[in-house]
Amino acid sequence: METYKITGGYIPLIQLLKALNWVEHGGEAQAVVVAGLVKHNGQVDYRKRLKVRPGDVVEFQGKSVTLTE
């Protein structure tokens, strides 16, 4: 599991997927979220604009990241 440091309190889920290079562009990030391929804190979450905060865990295609501040 890797960690990702954010500032400002949160990052939108689709921006996080792009920042981690888990997807190539925003359209792909939205598609994988809507398809239910991304987990937030162990649960599938379909919200593209989900605010991911420090302490949260995001999983996608066998990879996971914990957000830190």
PyMOL Python script that loads the backbone (N, CA, C, O; Angstrom):
from pymol import cmd

cmd.read_pdbstr("""\
ATOM      1  N   MET A   1       0.845  -1.182   0.000  1.00  0.00           N
ATOM      2  CA  MET A   1       0.000   0.000   0.000  1.00  0.00           C
ATOM      3  C   MET A   1       0.887   1.240   0.000  1.00  0.00           C
ATOM      4  O   MET A   1       1.871   1.320   0.735  1.00  0.00           O
ATOM      5  N   GLU A   2       0.527   2.176  -0.817  1.00  0.00           N
ATOM      6  CA  GLU A   2       1.283   3.420  -0.866  1.00  0.00           C
ATOM      7  C   GLU A   2       0.521   4.520  -0.144  1.00  0.00           C
ATOM      8  O   GLU A   2      -0.635   4.338   0.238  1.00  0.00           O
ATOM      9  N   THR A   3       1.169   5.657   0.039  1.00  0.00           N
ATOM     10  CA  THR A   3       0.519   6.810   0.645  1.00  0.00           C
ATOM     11  C   THR A   3       0.583   7.977  -0.329  1.00  0.00           C
ATOM     12  O   THR A   3       1.467   8.039  -1.184  1.00  0.00           O
ATOM     13  N   TYR A   4      -0.345   8.884  -0.196  1.00  0.00           N
ATOM     14  CA  TYR A   4      -0.385  10.075  -1.043  1.00  0.00           C
ATOM     15  C   TYR A   4      -0.719  11.263  -0.151  1.00  0.00           C
ATOM     16  O   TYR A   4      -1.728  11.259   0.554  1.00  0.00           O
ATOM     17  N   LYS A   5       0.133  12.274  -0.188  1.00  0.00           N
ATOM     18  CA  LYS A   5      -0.049  13.450   0.669  1.00  0.00           C
ATOM     19  C   LYS A   5      -0.879  14.498  -0.067  1.00  0.00           C
ATOM     20  O   LYS A   5      -0.608  14.843  -1.217  1.00  0.00           O
ATOM     21  N   ILE A   6      -1.902  14.993   0.636  1.00  0.00           N
ATOM     22  CA  ILE A   6      -2.730  16.052   0.064  1.00  0.00           C
ATOM     23  C   ILE A   6      -2.670  17.284   0.957  1.00  0.00           C
ATOM     24  O   ILE A   6      -2.326  17.205   2.137  1.00  0.00           O
ATOM     25  N   THR A   7      -3.014  18.424   0.363  1.00  0.00           N
ATOM     26  CA  THR A   7      -3.132  19.672   1.118  1.00  0.00           C
ATOM     27  C   THR A   7      -4.526  20.220   0.853  1.00  0.00           C
ATOM     28  O   THR A   7      -5.130  19.918  -0.177  1.00  0.00           O
ATOM     29  N   GLY A   8      -5.023  21.000   1.751  1.00  0.00           N
ATOM     30  CA  GLY A   8      -6.335  21.603   1.556  1.00  0.00           C
ATOM     31  C   GLY A   8      -7.486  20.773   2.096  1.00  0.00           C
ATOM     32  O   GLY A   8      -8.644  21.152   1.924  1.00  0.00           O
ATOM     33  N   GLY A   9      -7.201  19.656   2.743  1.00  0.00           N
ATOM     34  CA  GLY A   9      -8.265  18.906   3.398  1.00  0.00           C
ATOM     35  C   GLY A   9      -8.869  17.769   2.609  1.00  0.00           C
ATOM     36  O   GLY A   9      -9.292  16.776   3.202  1.00  0.00           O
ATOM     37  N   TYR A  10      -8.928  17.877   1.271  1.00  0.00           N
ATOM     38  CA  TYR A  10      -9.501  16.800   0.468  1.00  0.00           C
ATOM     39  C   TYR A  10      -9.049  16.910  -0.982  1.00  0.00           C
ATOM     40  O   TYR A  10      -8.488  17.925  -1.395  1.00  0.00           O
ATOM     41  N   ILE A  11      -9.302  15.847  -1.751  1.00  0.00           N
ATOM     42  CA  ILE A  11      -9.084  15.836  -3.186  1.00  0.00           C
ATOM     43  C   ILE A  11     -10.237  15.041  -3.800  1.00  0.00           C
ATOM     44  O   ILE A  11     -10.600  13.987  -3.279  1.00  0.00           O
ATOM     45  N   PRO A  12     -10.818  15.532  -4.900  1.00  0.00           N
ATOM     46  CA  PRO A  12     -11.875  14.761  -5.555  1.00  0.00           C
ATOM     47  C   PRO A  12     -11.331  13.410  -6.057  1.00  0.00           C
ATOM     48  O   PRO A  12     -10.191  13.316  -6.510  1.00  0.00           O
ATOM     49  N   LEU A  13     -12.156  12.392  -5.967  1.00  0.00           N
ATOM     50  CA  LEU A  13     -11.728  11.042  -6.314  1.00  0.00           C
ATOM     51  C   LEU A  13     -11.159  10.954  -7.723  1.00  0.00           C
ATOM     52  O   LEU A  13     -10.121  10.323  -7.924  1.00  0.00           O
ATOM     53  N   ILE A  14     -11.813  11.569  -8.703  1.00  0.00           N
ATOM     54  CA  ILE A  14     -11.308  11.445 -10.068  1.00  0.00           C
ATOM     55  C   ILE A  14      -9.959  12.141 -10.229  1.00  0.00           C
ATOM     56  O   ILE A  14      -9.128  11.689 -11.016  1.00  0.00           O
ATOM     57  N   GLN A  15      -9.729  13.226  -9.503  1.00  0.00           N
ATOM     58  CA  GLN A  15      -8.428  13.898  -9.558  1.00  0.00           C
ATOM     59  C   GLN A  15      -7.352  13.031  -8.920  1.00  0.00           C
ATOM     60  O   GLN A  15      -6.214  13.008  -9.388  1.00  0.00           O
ATOM     61  N   LEU A  16      -7.704  12.321  -7.857  1.00  0.00           N
ATOM     62  CA  LEU A  16      -6.746  11.429  -7.207  1.00  0.00           C
ATOM     63  C   LEU A  16      -6.311  10.312  -8.156  1.00  0.00           C
ATOM     64  O   LEU A  16      -5.125   9.996  -8.246  1.00  0.00           O
ATOM     65  N   LEU A  17      -7.262   9.725  -8.852  1.00  0.00           N
ATOM     66  CA  LEU A  17      -6.934   8.647  -9.797  1.00  0.00           C
ATOM     67  C   LEU A  17      -5.974   9.143 -10.875  1.00  0.00           C
ATOM     68  O   LEU A  17      -5.058   8.423 -11.269  1.00  0.00           O
ATOM     69  N   LYS A  18      -6.180  10.368 -11.351  1.00  0.00           N
ATOM     70  CA  LYS A  18      -5.279  10.944 -12.349  1.00  0.00           C
ATOM     71  C   LYS A  18      -3.912  11.253 -11.742  1.00  0.00           C
ATOM     72  O   LYS A  18      -2.886  10.979 -12.365  1.00  0.00           O
ATOM     73  N   ALA A  19      -3.884  11.816 -10.541  1.00  0.00           N
ATOM     74  CA  ALA A  19      -2.621  12.190  -9.892  1.00  0.00           C
ATOM     75  C   ALA A  19      -1.742  10.973  -9.625  1.00  0.00           C
ATOM     76  O   ALA A  19      -0.515  11.066  -9.671  1.00  0.00           O
ATOM     77  N   LEU A  20      -2.369   9.836  -9.345  1.00  0.00           N
ATOM     78  CA  LEU A  20      -1.618   8.602  -9.078  1.00  0.00           C
ATOM     79  C   LEU A  20      -1.209   7.882 -10.361  1.00  0.00           C
ATOM     80  O   LEU A  20      -0.518   6.864 -10.315  1.00  0.00           O
ATOM     81  N   ASN A  21      -1.639   8.414 -11.505  1.00  0.00           N
ATOM     82  CA  ASN A  21      -1.397   7.786 -12.808  1.00  0.00           C
ATOM     83  C   ASN A  21      -2.030   6.400 -12.902  1.00  0.00           C
ATOM     84  O   ASN A  21      -1.517   5.519 -13.592  1.00  0.00           O
ATOM     85  N   TRP A  22      -3.141   6.218 -12.205  1.00  0.00           N
ATOM     86  CA  TRP A  22      -3.891   4.959 -12.287  1.00  0.00           C
ATOM     87  C   TRP A  22      -4.786   4.962 -13.514  1.00  0.00           C
ATOM     88  O   TRP A  22      -5.207   3.904 -13.981  1.00  0.00           O
ATOM     89  N   VAL A  23      -5.080   6.147 -14.040  1.00  0.00           N
ATOM     90  CA  VAL A  23      -5.824   6.313 -15.287  1.00  0.00           C
ATOM     91  C   VAL A  23      -5.091   7.366 -16.107  1.00  0.00           C
ATOM     92  O   VAL A  23      -4.263   8.111 -15.584  1.00  0.00           O
ATOM     93  N   GLU A  24      -5.407   7.419 -17.406  1.00  0.00           N
ATOM     94  CA  GLU A  24      -4.686   8.349 -18.281  1.00  0.00           C
ATOM     95  C   GLU A  24      -5.313   9.735 -18.360  1.00  0.00           C
ATOM     96  O   GLU A  24      -4.610  10.724 -18.567  1.00  0.00           O
ATOM     97  N   HIS A  25      -6.647   9.813 -18.194  1.00  0.00           N
ATOM     98  CA  HIS A  25      -7.306  11.111 -18.305  1.00  0.00           C
ATOM     99  C   HIS A  25      -8.606  11.115 -17.510  1.00  0.00           C
ATOM    100  O   HIS A  25      -9.061  10.080 -17.024  1.00  0.00           O
ATOM    101  N   GLY A  26      -9.187  12.295 -17.388  1.00  0.00           N
ATOM    102  CA  GLY A  26     -10.379  12.462 -16.572  1.00  0.00           C
ATOM    103  C   GLY A  26     -11.569  11.639 -17.036  1.00  0.00           C
ATOM    104  O   GLY A  26     -12.339  11.141 -16.214  1.00  0.00           O
ATOM    105  N   GLY A  27     -11.725  11.494 -18.342  1.00  0.00           N
ATOM    106  CA  GLY A  27     -12.828  10.697 -18.860  1.00  0.00           C
ATOM    107  C   GLY A  27     -12.722   9.244 -18.430  1.00  0.00           C
ATOM    108  O   GLY A  27     -13.721   8.609 -18.090  1.00  0.00           O
ATOM    109  N   GLU A  28     -11.514   8.731 -18.446  1.00  0.00           N
ATOM    110  CA  GLU A  28     -11.294   7.352 -18.002  1.00  0.00           C
ATOM    111  C   GLU A  28     -11.552   7.233 -16.498  1.00  0.00           C
ATOM    112  O   GLU A  28     -12.127   6.245 -16.042  1.00  0.00           O
ATOM    113  N   ALA A  29     -11.129   8.237 -15.733  1.00  0.00           N
ATOM    114  CA  ALA A  29     -11.351   8.228 -14.284  1.00  0.00           C
ATOM    115  C   ALA A  29     -12.851   8.189 -13.987  1.00  0.00           C
ATOM    116  O   ALA A  29     -13.292   7.411 -13.141  1.00  0.00           O
ATOM    117  N   GLN A  30     -13.621   9.004 -14.661  1.00  0.00           N
ATOM    118  CA  GLN A  30     -15.064   9.007 -14.458  1.00  0.00           C
ATOM    119  C   GLN A  30     -15.673   7.663 -14.831  1.00  0.00           C
ATOM    120  O   GLN A  30     -16.553   7.164 -14.129  1.00  0.00           O
ATOM    121  N   ALA A  31     -15.210   7.075 -15.932  1.00  0.00           N
ATOM    122  CA  ALA A  31     -15.763   5.799 -16.401  1.00  0.00           C
ATOM    123  C   ALA A  31     -15.515   4.673 -15.398  1.00  0.00           C
ATOM    124  O   ALA A  31     -16.410   3.866 -15.146  1.00  0.00           O
ATOM    125  N   VAL A  32     -14.308   4.608 -14.820  1.00  0.00           N
ATOM    126  CA  VAL A  32     -14.020   3.510 -13.886  1.00  0.00           C
ATOM    127  C   VAL A  32     -14.788   3.685 -12.577  1.00  0.00           C
ATOM    128  O   VAL A  32     -15.160   2.699 -11.941  1.00  0.00           O
ATOM    129  N   VAL A  33     -15.027   4.938 -12.172  1.00  0.00           N
ATOM    130  CA  VAL A  33     -15.806   5.186 -10.956  1.00  0.00           C
ATOM    131  C   VAL A  33     -17.260   4.786 -11.191  1.00  0.00           C
ATOM    132  O   VAL A  33     -17.846   4.080 -10.370  1.00  0.00           O
ATOM    133  N   VAL A  34     -17.846   5.228 -12.300  1.00  0.00           N
ATOM    134  CA  VAL A  34     -19.242   4.917 -12.613  1.00  0.00           C
ATOM    135  C   VAL A  34     -19.441   3.406 -12.798  1.00  0.00           C
ATOM    136  O   VAL A  34     -20.507   2.876 -12.485  1.00  0.00           O
ATOM    137  N   ALA A  35     -18.416   2.721 -13.305  1.00  0.00           N
ATOM    138  CA  ALA A  35     -18.499   1.273 -13.514  1.00  0.00           C
ATOM    139  C   ALA A  35     -18.355   0.481 -12.209  1.00  0.00           C
ATOM    140  O   ALA A  35     -18.523  -0.739 -12.205  1.00  0.00           O
ATOM    141  N   GLY A  36     -18.047   1.165 -11.109  1.00  0.00           N
ATOM    142  CA  GLY A  36     -17.934   0.497  -9.818  1.00  0.00           C
ATOM    143  C   GLY A  36     -16.618  -0.222  -9.616  1.00  0.00           C
ATOM    144  O   GLY A  36     -16.550  -1.188  -8.856  1.00  0.00           O
ATOM    145  N   LEU A  37     -15.565   0.237 -10.289  1.00  0.00           N
ATOM    146  CA  LEU A  37     -14.259  -0.410 -10.193  1.00  0.00           C
ATOM    147  C   LEU A  37     -13.372   0.168  -9.093  1.00  0.00           C
ATOM    148  O   LEU A  37     -12.276  -0.340  -8.852  1.00  0.00           O
ATOM    149  N   VAL A  38     -13.832   1.220  -8.428  1.00  0.00           N
ATOM    150  CA  VAL A  38     -13.034   1.893  -7.406  1.00  0.00           C
ATOM    151  C   VAL A  38     -13.695   1.698  -6.040  1.00  0.00           C
ATOM    152  O   VAL A  38     -14.910   1.840  -5.901  1.00  0.00           O
ATOM    153  N   LYS A  39     -12.883   1.371  -5.040  1.00  0.00           N
ATOM    154  CA  LYS A  39     -13.389   1.237  -3.670  1.00  0.00           C
ATOM    155  C   LYS A  39     -12.858   2.383  -2.823  1.00  0.00           C
ATOM    156  O   LYS A  39     -11.705   2.795  -2.952  1.00  0.00           O
ATOM    157  N   HIS A  40     -13.721   2.885  -1.958  1.00  0.00           N
ATOM    158  CA  HIS A  40     -13.368   3.943  -1.013  1.00  0.00           C
ATOM    159  C   HIS A  40     -13.635   3.384   0.377  1.00  0.00           C
ATOM    160  O   HIS A  40     -14.776   3.077   0.721  1.00  0.00           O
ATOM    161  N   ASN A  41     -12.586   3.252   1.170  1.00  0.00           N
ATOM    162  CA  ASN A  41     -12.697   2.680   2.522  1.00  0.00           C
ATOM    163  C   ASN A  41     -13.392   1.318   2.518  1.00  0.00           C
ATOM    164  O   ASN A  41     -14.220   1.019   3.378  1.00  0.00           O
ATOM    165  N   GLY A  42     -13.028   0.497   1.515  1.00  0.00           N
ATOM    166  CA  GLY A  42     -13.525  -0.876   1.453  1.00  0.00           C
ATOM    167  C   GLY A  42     -14.867  -1.062   0.778  1.00  0.00           C
ATOM    168  O   GLY A  42     -15.313  -2.197   0.615  1.00  0.00           O
ATOM    169  N   GLN A  43     -15.522   0.010   0.381  1.00  0.00           N
ATOM    170  CA  GLN A  43     -16.839  -0.064  -0.255  1.00  0.00           C
ATOM    171  C   GLN A  43     -16.777   0.534  -1.655  1.00  0.00           C
ATOM    172  O   GLN A  43     -16.111   1.547  -1.869  1.00  0.00           O
ATOM    173  N   VAL A  44     -17.466  -0.086  -2.605  1.00  0.00           N
ATOM    174  CA  VAL A  44     -17.568   0.489  -3.945  1.00  0.00           C
ATOM    175  C   VAL A  44     -18.324   1.803  -3.825  1.00  0.00           C
ATOM    176  O   VAL A  44     -19.358   1.877  -3.163  1.00  0.00           O
ATOM    177  N   ASP A  45     -17.796   2.841  -4.474  1.00  0.00           N
ATOM    178  CA  ASP A  45     -18.434   4.157  -4.425  1.00  0.00           C
ATOM    179  C   ASP A  45     -18.539   4.687  -5.849  1.00  0.00           C
ATOM    180  O   ASP A  45     -17.541   4.730  -6.569  1.00  0.00           O
ATOM    181  N   TYR A  46     -19.729   5.089  -6.256  1.00  0.00           N
ATOM    182  CA  TYR A  46     -19.980   5.528  -7.625  1.00  0.00           C
ATOM    183  C   TYR A  46     -19.943   7.050  -7.790  1.00  0.00           C
ATOM    184  O   TYR A  46     -20.244   7.561  -8.869  1.00  0.00           O
ATOM    185  N   ARG A  47     -19.578   7.771  -6.735  1.00  0.00           N
ATOM    186  CA  ARG A  47     -19.587   9.237  -6.796  1.00  0.00           C
ATOM    187  C   ARG A  47     -18.285   9.756  -7.404  1.00  0.00           C
ATOM    188  O   ARG A  47     -17.208   9.561  -6.841  1.00  0.00           O
ATOM    189  N   LYS A  48     -18.391  10.417  -8.553  1.00  0.00           N
ATOM    190  CA  LYS A  48     -17.211  10.956  -9.229  1.00  0.00           C
ATOM    191  C   LYS A  48     -16.601  12.121  -8.456  1.00  0.00           C
ATOM    192  O   LYS A  48     -15.385  12.313  -8.468  1.00  0.00           O
ATOM    193  N   ARG A  49     -17.439  12.886  -7.792  1.00  0.00           N
ATOM    194  CA  ARG A  49     -16.978  14.077  -7.074  1.00  0.00           C
ATOM    195  C   ARG A  49     -16.727  13.802  -5.598  1.00  0.00           C
ATOM    196  O   ARG A  49     -16.625  14.741  -4.808  1.00  0.00           O
ATOM    197  N   LEU A  50     -16.628  12.548  -5.215  1.00  0.00           N
ATOM    198  CA  LEU A  50     -16.381  12.186  -3.830  1.00  0.00           C
ATOM    199  C   LEU A  50     -15.143  12.898  -3.308  1.00  0.00           C
ATOM    200  O   LEU A  50     -14.097  12.876  -3.957  1.00  0.00           O
ATOM    201  N   LYS A  51     -15.249  13.525  -2.147  1.00  0.00           N
ATOM    202  CA  LYS A  51     -14.112  14.207  -1.526  1.00  0.00           C
ATOM    203  C   LYS A  51     -13.355  13.194  -0.680  1.00  0.00           C
ATOM    204  O   LYS A  51     -13.848  12.748   0.356  1.00  0.00           O
ATOM    205  N   VAL A  52     -12.167  12.837  -1.120  1.00  0.00           N
ATOM    206  CA  VAL A  52     -11.335  11.877  -0.400  1.00  0.00           C
ATOM    207  C   VAL A  52     -10.448  12.666   0.561  1.00  0.00           C
ATOM    208  O   VAL A  52      -9.793  13.632   0.169  1.00  0.00           O
ATOM    209  N   ARG A  53     -10.438  12.245   1.813  1.00  0.00           N
ATOM    210  CA  ARG A  53      -9.761  13.001   2.873  1.00  0.00           C
ATOM    211  C   ARG A  53      -8.639  12.188   3.517  1.00  0.00           C
ATOM    212  O   ARG A  53      -8.584  10.971   3.341  1.00  0.00           O
ATOM    213  N   PRO A  54      -7.744  12.844   4.262  1.00  0.00           N
ATOM    214  CA  PRO A  54      -6.671  12.109   4.953  1.00  0.00           C
ATOM    215  C   PRO A  54      -7.240  10.985   5.814  1.00  0.00           C
ATOM    216  O   PRO A  54      -8.243  11.164   6.506  1.00  0.00           O
ATOM    217  N   GLY A  55      -6.594   9.838   5.763  1.00  0.00           N
ATOM    218  CA  GLY A  55      -7.041   8.661   6.489  1.00  0.00           C
ATOM    219  C   GLY A  55      -7.875   7.720   5.640  1.00  0.00           C
ATOM    220  O   GLY A  55      -8.036   6.551   5.990  1.00  0.00           O
ATOM    221  N   ASP A  56      -8.412   8.215   4.520  1.00  0.00           N
ATOM    222  CA  ASP A  56      -9.201   7.374   3.625  1.00  0.00           C
ATOM    223  C   ASP A  56      -8.287   6.446   2.826  1.00  0.00           C
ATOM    224  O   ASP A  56      -7.119   6.753   2.588  1.00  0.00           O
ATOM    225  N   VAL A  57      -8.843   5.313   2.423  1.00  0.00           N
ATOM    226  CA  VAL A  57      -8.123   4.342   1.595  1.00  0.00           C
ATOM    227  C   VAL A  57      -8.897   4.172   0.298  1.00  0.00           C
ATOM    228  O   VAL A  57     -10.109   3.955   0.315  1.00  0.00           O
ATOM    229  N   VAL A  58      -8.191   4.272  -0.833  1.00  0.00           N
ATOM    230  CA  VAL A  58      -8.789   4.093  -2.153  1.00  0.00           C
ATOM    231  C   VAL A  58      -8.115   2.905  -2.807  1.00  0.00           C
ATOM    232  O   VAL A  58      -6.891   2.772  -2.769  1.00  0.00           O
ATOM    233  N   GLU A  59      -8.935   2.025  -3.420  1.00  0.00           N
ATOM    234  CA  GLU A  59      -8.420   0.829  -4.085  1.00  0.00           C
ATOM    235  C   GLU A  59      -8.905   0.794  -5.532  1.00  0.00           C
ATOM    236  O   GLU A  59     -10.041   1.160  -5.830  1.00  0.00           O
ATOM    237  N   PHE A  60      -8.007   0.341  -6.436  1.00  0.00           N
ATOM    238  CA  PHE A  60      -8.347   0.224  -7.851  1.00  0.00           C
ATOM    239  C   PHE A  60      -7.395  -0.768  -8.502  1.00  0.00           C
ATOM    240  O   PHE A  60      -6.177  -0.605  -8.421  1.00  0.00           O
ATOM    241  N   GLN A  61      -7.929  -1.775  -9.136  1.00  0.00           N
ATOM    242  CA  GLN A  61      -7.155  -2.784  -9.875  1.00  0.00           C
ATOM    243  C   GLN A  61      -5.996  -3.361  -9.067  1.00  0.00           C
ATOM    244  O   GLN A  61      -4.868  -3.426  -9.556  1.00  0.00           O
ATOM    245  N   GLY A  62      -6.268  -3.772  -7.850  1.00  0.00           N
ATOM    246  CA  GLY A  62      -5.257  -4.402  -7.007  1.00  0.00           C
ATOM    247  C   GLY A  62      -4.273  -3.443  -6.354  1.00  0.00           C
ATOM    248  O   GLY A  62      -3.372  -3.878  -5.637  1.00  0.00           O
ATOM    249  N   LYS A  63      -4.431  -2.152  -6.589  1.00  0.00           N
ATOM    250  CA  LYS A  63      -3.575  -1.141  -5.970  1.00  0.00           C
ATOM    251  C   LYS A  63      -4.370  -0.420  -4.896  1.00  0.00           C
ATOM    252  O   LYS A  63      -5.588  -0.281  -5.003  1.00  0.00           O
ATOM    253  N   SER A  64      -3.685   0.032  -3.871  1.00  0.00           N
ATOM    254  CA  SER A  64      -4.381   0.819  -2.844  1.00  0.00           C
ATOM    255  C   SER A  64      -3.477   1.942  -2.355  1.00  0.00           C
ATOM    256  O   SER A  64      -2.250   1.850  -2.392  1.00  0.00           O
ATOM    257  N   VAL A  65      -4.124   2.995  -1.901  1.00  0.00           N
ATOM    258  CA  VAL A  65      -3.414   4.166  -1.399  1.00  0.00           C
ATOM    259  C   VAL A  65      -4.151   4.698  -0.186  1.00  0.00           C
ATOM    260  O   VAL A  65      -5.381   4.708  -0.136  1.00  0.00           O
ATOM    261  N   THR A  66      -3.370   5.142   0.795  1.00  0.00           N
ATOM    262  CA  THR A  66      -3.899   5.812   1.972  1.00  0.00           C
ATOM    263  C   THR A  66      -3.527   7.283   1.870  1.00  0.00           C
ATOM    264  O   THR A  66      -2.372   7.616   1.601  1.00  0.00           O
ATOM    265  N   LEU A  67      -4.486   8.154   2.080  1.00  0.00           N
ATOM    266  CA  LEU A  67      -4.208   9.586   2.009  1.00  0.00           C
ATOM    267  C   LEU A  67      -3.695  10.090   3.336  1.00  0.00           C
ATOM    268  O   LEU A  67      -4.163   9.680   4.399  1.00  0.00           O
ATOM    269  N   THR A  68      -2.719  10.991   3.262  1.00  0.00           N
ATOM    270  CA  THR A  68      -2.154  11.634   4.437  1.00  0.00           C
ATOM    271  C   THR A  68      -2.200  13.135   4.243  1.00  0.00           C
ATOM    272  O   THR A  68      -2.429  13.621   3.136  1.00  0.00           O
ATOM    273  N   GLU A  69      -1.983  13.863   5.319  1.00  0.00           N
ATOM    274  CA  GLU A  69      -1.981  15.317   5.253  1.00  0.00           C
ATOM    275  C   GLU A  69      -0.585  15.847   5.405  1.00  0.00           C
ATOM    276  O   GLU A  69      -0.378  17.060   5.375  1.00  0.00           O
TER     277      GLU A  69
END
""", "prot")
cmd.dss("prot")
cmd.show_as("cartoon", "prot")
cmd.util.cbc("prot")
cmd.orient("prot")
